[in-house]
Amino acid sequence: MSAAALTQFLIDITRGHRKEAFAADPANVVAASTLSTRVRTAVLEQDIATLWLADAHPMALMYFARASGWANERYYRCIADAELTKAGPAGAAPTAEPEPSRTHRSSAPHAP
């Protein structure tokens, strides 16, 4: 399942042609979708963090969160917490070596 398909599904159920059907019977609409089992569960449980980590577009996800009754502060806190899970443990050493300086040095010889 692509991020684009997830994003379109969120738009459809919050602002599009599936809005009324989703409001009436979310389980049926989700079951009829092409979403993965993990993402279907996340939609039904309003698991914003999982949907964020599945690369849902931020605005589509915000509309979904609002339609689900989430306050903006809760949404942004959830996103921030989800981002921390991508960063790994706090204080972990970087995995890559620092890049060398990219300053340009003249190749012309210097006069003594």
C-alpha positions in Angstrom: 0.0 0.0 0.0 1.4 3.3 -1.0 1.4 6.6 1.0 -0.6 8.1 -1.8 -3.3 5.5 -1.5 -3.5 6.0 2.3 -3.6 9.8 1.9 -6.4 9.5 -0.7 -8.4 7.2 1.5 -8.1 9.7 4.4 -9.3 12.5 2.1 -12.2 10.4 0.9 -13.4 9.6 4.4 -13.0 13.1 5.8 -13.9 15.4 2.9 -14.7 13.2 -0.1 -17.2 10.8 -1.4 -16.9 8.2 1.4 -17.4 10.7 4.2 -21.1 9.9 5.0 -20.5 6.1 4.6 -17.6 6.2 6.9 -19.5 8.2 9.5 -22.3 5.7 9.4 -20.2 2.5 9.3 -16.4 3.0 9.6 -15.7 -0.8 9.8 -17.5 -1.5 6.6 -15.7 1.3 4.7 -12.3 0.2 6.0 -13.0 -3.4 5.2 -13.8 -2.5 1.6 -10.5 -0.6 1.2 -7.2 -1.8 -0.2 -5.4 -0.7 2.9 -3.1 -3.2 4.7 -4.4 -4.9 7.9 -2.1 -2.7 10.0 -3.3 0.5 8.5 -7.0 -0.6 8.6 -6.6 -1.2 12.3 -4.9 2.2 12.7 -7.8 4.0 11.0 -10.4 2.2 13.1 -8.4 2.9 16.3 -7.6 6.5 15.3 -3.9 5.6 15.7 -2.5 8.8 14.3 1.1 7.8 15.0 0.9 4.6 13.0 -0.7 6.5 10.1 2.0 9.2 10.3 4.7 6.5 10.2 2.9 5.0 7.2 3.6 8.3 5.5 0.1 9.7 5.3 0.2 13.3 4.1 0.2 15.7 7.1 -2.9 17.7 6.0 -4.9 14.6 5.2 -4.0 13.2 8.5 -4.8 16.4 10.3 -8.3 16.4 8.7 -8.7 12.8 9.9 -7.6 13.6 13.4 -10.0 16.6 13.5 -12.9 14.5 12.2 -12.1 12.0 14.9 -12.4 14.7 17.6 -8.7 15.4 18.2 -7.5 18.8 19.4 -4.6 20.3 17.4 -2.3 20.1 20.5 -3.0 16.4 20.8 -2.4 15.9 17.1 1.0 17.7 17.1 2.1 16.0 20.3 1.3 12.6 18.7 3.3 13.5 15.6 6.2 14.7 17.6 6.3 11.5 19.6 6.0 9.4 16.5 9.0 11.3 15.0 11.0 10.5 18.1 10.5 6.8 17.5 12.0 7.2 14.0 15.1 9.0 15.5 16.0 6.1 17.8 17.1 6.2 21.4 18.0 9.5 22.9 21.7 10.1 23.1 22.6 7.5 20.6 25.7 8.1 18.7 25.4 9.0 15.0 25.8 6.1 12.7 27.7 7.9 9.9 31.0 9.6 9.9 30.9 13.4 9.7 31.4 14.7 6.1 34.6 16.5 5.3 34.6 20.2 5.0 33.5 21.4 1.5 35.2 24.7 1.5 36.9 25.5 -1.7 40.6 26.0 -1.6 42.5 27.6 -4.4 44.8 25.3 -6.3 47.1 28.2 -7.3 50.5 28.1 -5.7 51.2 30.8 -3.1 54.1 33.1 -3.5 56.7 32.8 -0.7 
